[in-house]
Amino acid sequence: MSGSLFPTWQLKREGIVAPDERLPWPQTVALGLQHVVAMFGATVLAPLLMGFDPNVAILMSGIGTLLFFFVVGGRVPSYLGSSFAFIGVVIAATGYAGSGPNAGIGVALGGIIACGALYTLIGAIVMSAGTGWIERFMPPVVTGAVVAVIGLNLAPIAVKGASATPFDAWMAVVTVLCVGGVAVFTRGLLQKLLILAGLVLAYLIYAVLTNGMGLGKPVDFSGVAAAAWFGLPRFAAPVFEAKAMLLIAPVAIVLVAENLGHVKAVSAMTGRNLDPYMGRAFVGDGLATMLSGGVGGTGVTTYAENIGVMAVTRVYSTLIFVVAAAVAIVLGFSPKFGALIATIPGPVLGGVSIVVFGLIAVAGAKIWVDNKVDFTDNRNLIVAAVTLVLGAGDFTLKIGGFALGGIGTATFGAILLYALLGGKGR
């Protein structure tokens, strides 16, 4: 790659397309739209689960992706979407009940900004010192346990949201089967979009059973009809409270692990050494998270769904993410789009949540498997065991007037335990 601010993006019409190459513009635009679809389901689902405005979230995902693109000089292909790592701590910090707008969104936004600031600081250190210190403090046994805890901590919320009535509970089961069916019985891009495709299928079944057969609460489309095609989303201002900031900021550790894995995965797929851009990738993601939190959006992270699309298409051109970001920005300014998202039934959302939170927990275990974590080493065994129970049981530590909830105690506990139990266990 050149020493200029951005690559020159040489035209390539077939085969593997590297980050500093591009397809003809019609194909570039088409692939950009495909990446929008890939990130769509998760980026919209995360704000709904936290009571945030999905229009703001998708708008800031587009703006954040462009910011990331400029910080890394257009050399790391990535889309930044709403991070599920924030869901548990945001709900804990705001006391969100699980439906409708989050009345405590300002407090959550202050914490998201604090997380982005810590993330940016870590990126600045990595730019000067490399990533070795991260891998020493947060080896796979720690990062795997922390990721798994996020899913386990959210399990009660998912189950509660999916079982308000007997009909809702059965509809949640149908939703789980829809997502599972797409995951197992489809192939190609549709399989990569299992959350979105499963949600749409379950939504249609719900509409038939309620609006068509009168079995439950029908879907109300009046808000969609009344909403304007274009308009400003509902922005919100942050409120900085120490308790929420200390609770949410440690999510930066998870974002570091996600982004580290993303850059290394893309390096392996492209055959390009992207390690020199690791620190800049952290800084870009951190700044995007701060910017998003400053106006009412969720924290953002690099998206595995988009890595999957790159793996399928073998097109890694960073220009396609500029197109995807532009489309997301347009969608963010459409109240009709937001009104349509708001019609998603609660039990369908609850069923999808069961799958998503479960996948987060399994993703933590996958980190252990992929990195061959040795559980015959008592240190690894104790770190993983204690971390999982602290998080799943929502173990809370009170320090003066401050209460550190389950995800926080699990995160700090994993790091401290691994450091303190430095000797090899027998």
HUPE-V698122 format. One record per backbone hydrogen bond with DSSP energy under -1.0 kcal/mol. CO is the residue of the C=O (numbers start at 1). NH is the residue of the N-H. E is the energy in kcal/mol with one decimal. If there is no record, write none. Layout:
CO & NH & E
CO & NH & E
This chain:
10 & 22 & -2.3
17 & 316 & -3.2
18 & 21 & -2.0
19 & 318 & -1.7
20 & 10 & -1.5
22 & 12 & -3.0
24 & 28 & -2.2
25 & 29 & -2.7
26 & 30 & -2.0
27 & 31 & -2.5
28 & 32 & -1.9
29 & 33 & -2.1
30 & 34 & -1.7
31 & 35 & -1.8
32 & 36 & -1.4
33 & 37 & -1.9
34 & 38 & -2.0
35 & 39 & -1.9
36 & 40 & -1.3
39 & 43 & -2.5
40 & 44 & -2.1
41 & 45 & -2.2
42 & 46 & -2.4
44 & 48 & -1.3
45 & 49 & -2.1
47 & 52 & -3.0
51 & 102 & -2.5
53 & 57 & -2.0
54 & 58 & -2.6
55 & 59 & -2.2
56 & 60 & -2.7
57 & 61 & -1.6
58 & 62 & -1.7
59 & 63 & -2.3
60 & 64 & -2.8
61 & 65 & -1.9
62 & 66 & -1.9
63 & 67 & -2.2
64 & 68 & -2.6
65 & 69 & -2.4
66 & 70 & -2.0
67 & 71 & -2.3
68 & 72 & -2.4
69 & 74 & -2.7
79 & 303 & -1.4
81 & 301 & -2.3
83 & 86 & -1.0
84 & 87 & -1.2
86 & 90 & -2.6
87 & 91 & -2.4
88 & 92 & -2.2
89 & 93 & -2.4
90 & 94 & -2.0
91 & 95 & -2.1
102 & 105 & -1.4
104 & 108 & -1.6
105 & 109 & -2.5
106 & 110 & -1.9
106 & 239 & -3.0
107 & 111 & -1.6
108 & 112 & -2.3
109 & 113 & -2.4
110 & 114 & -1.9
111 & 115 & -2.3
112 & 116 & -2.5
113 & 117 & -2.3
114 & 118 & -2.2
115 & 119 & -2.6
116 & 120 & -2.5
117 & 121 & -2.2
118 & 122 & -2.4
119 & 123 & -2.2
120 & 124 & -2.3
121 & 125 & -2.1
122 & 126 & -2.4
123 & 127 & -2.1
125 & 129 & -2.9
126 & 130 & -2.4
131 & 135 & -1.8
132 & 136 & -1.3
133 & 137 & -2.1
134 & 138 & -2.9
139 & 142 & -1.1
139 & 143 & -2.2
140 & 144 & -2.6
141 & 145 & -1.2
142 & 146 & -2.4
143 & 147 & -2.4
144 & 148 & -2.3
145 & 149 & -2.2
146 & 150 & -1.4
147 & 151 & -1.2
148 & 152 & -2.2
149 & 153 & -3.0
150 & 154 & -1.1
154 & 158 & -2.0
155 & 159 & -2.3
156 & 160 & -2.4
157 & 161 & -2.2
158 & 162 & -1.0
165 & 169 & -2.4
166 & 170 & -2.2
167 & 171 & -2.4
168 & 172 & -2.3
169 & 173 & -1.8
170 & 174 & -2.2
171 & 175 & -2.2
172 & 176 & -2.4
173 & 177 & -2.3
174 & 178 & -2.2
175 & 179 & -2.5
176 & 180 & -2.7
177 & 181 & -2.8
178 & 182 & -2.2
179 & 183 & -2.2
180 & 184 & -2.1
181 & 185 & -2.9
182 & 186 & -1.0
188 & 192 & -1.4
189 & 193 & -1.4
191 & 194 & -1.1
193 & 197 & -3.0
194 & 198 & -2.3
195 & 199 & -2.3
196 & 200 & -2.4
197 & 201 & -2.2
198 & 202 & -2.4
199 & 203 & -2.6
200 & 204 & -2.1
201 & 205 & -2.0
202 & 206 & -2.7
203 & 207 & -2.5
204 & 208 & -2.1
205 & 209 & -2.4
206 & 210 & -2.4
207 & 212 & -1.4
208 & 213 & -1.0
209 & 215 & -2.5
210 & 214 & -1.8
221 & 225 & -1.9
222 & 226 & -1.8
223 & 227 & -1.3
228 & 336 & -1.5
233 & 235 & -1.3
241 & 245 & -2.5
242 & 246 & -2.7
243 & 247 & -1.4
244 & 248 & -2.5
245 & 249 & -2.5
248 & 251 & -2.0
249 & 252 & -2.3
250 & 253 & -2.1
251 & 255 & -2.2
252 & 256 & -2.4
253 & 257 & -1.9
254 & 258 & -2.6
255 & 259 & -2.8
256 & 260 & -2.7
257 & 261 & -2.1
258 & 262 & -2.2
259 & 263 & -2.6
260 & 264 & -2.1
261 & 265 & -2.3
262 & 266 & -2.5
263 & 267 & -2.2
264 & 268 & -2.1
265 & 269 & -2.2
266 & 270 & -2.4
267 & 271 & -1.9
272 & 274 & -1.0
274 & 277 & -1.9
275 & 278 & -2.0
277 & 281 & -2.3
278 & 282 & -2.1
279 & 283 & -2.4
280 & 284 & -2.7
281 & 285 & -2.3
282 & 286 & -2.7
283 & 287 & -2.9
284 & 288 & -2.0
285 & 289 & -2.1
286 & 290 & -2.2
287 & 291 & -2.6
288 & 292 & -2.4
289 & 293 & -2.6
290 & 294 & -1.5
292 & 295 & -1.3
292 & 297 & -3.1
295 & 236 & -2.2
299 & 83 & -2.7
301 & 81 & -2.4
303 & 307 & -1.2
304 & 308 & -2.3
305 & 309 & -1.6
306 & 310 & -2.1
307 & 311 & -2.4
308 & 312 & -2.0
309 & 313 & -2.7
310 & 314 & -2.6
314 & 17 & -2.3
319 & 323 & -1.6
320 & 324 & -2.1
321 & 325 & -2.1
322 & 326 & -2.1
323 & 327 & -2.1
324 & 328 & -2.2
325 & 329 & -2.1
326 & 330 & -1.8
327 & 331 & -2.2
328 & 332 & -2.0
331 & 334 & -1.7
333 & 231 & -2.5
334 & 338 & -1.6
335 & 339 & -2.6
336 & 340 & -2.0
337 & 341 & -2.0
338 & 342 & -1.9
340 & 343 & -1.1
341 & 344 & -1.7
345 & 349 & -2.3
346 & 350 & -2.7
347 & 351 & -2.5
348 & 352 & -2.3
349 & 353 & -2.2
350 & 354 & -1.9
351 & 355 & -1.5
352 & 356 & -3.0
353 & 357 & -3.0
354 & 358 & -1.6
355 & 359 & -2.6
356 & 360 & -2.0
357 & 361 & -2.0
358 & 362 & -2.5
359 & 363 & -2.2
360 & 364 & -1.4
361 & 365 & -1.4
362 & 366 & -2.5
363 & 367 & -1.5
364 & 368 & -1.2
365 & 369 & -2.2
366 & 370 & -3.3
367 & 371 & -1.7
368 & 373 & -2.4
369 & 372 & -1.4
374 & 377 & -1.0
377 & 381 & -2.1
378 & 382 & -2.7
379 & 383 & -2.4
380 & 384 & -2.4
381 & 385 & -2.4
382 & 386 & -2.6
383 & 387 & -1.9
384 & 388 & -2.2
385 & 389 & -1.8
386 & 390 & -2.5
387 & 391 & -2.2
388 & 392 & -2.8
389 & 393 & -2.4
390 & 395 & -2.7
391 & 394 & -1.1
397 & 404 & -3.5
399 & 402 & -1.9
402 & 399 & -3.6
404 & 397 & -2.2
405 & 409 & -2.9
406 & 410 & -2.4
407 & 411 & -2.5
408 & 412 & -2.6
409 & 413 & -2.3
410 & 414 & -2.4
411 & 415 & -1.8
412 & 416 & -2.8
413 & 417 & -2.9
414 & 418 & -2.0
415 & 419 & -1.8
416 & 420 & -3.0
417 & 421 & -2.8
420 & 422 & -1.4
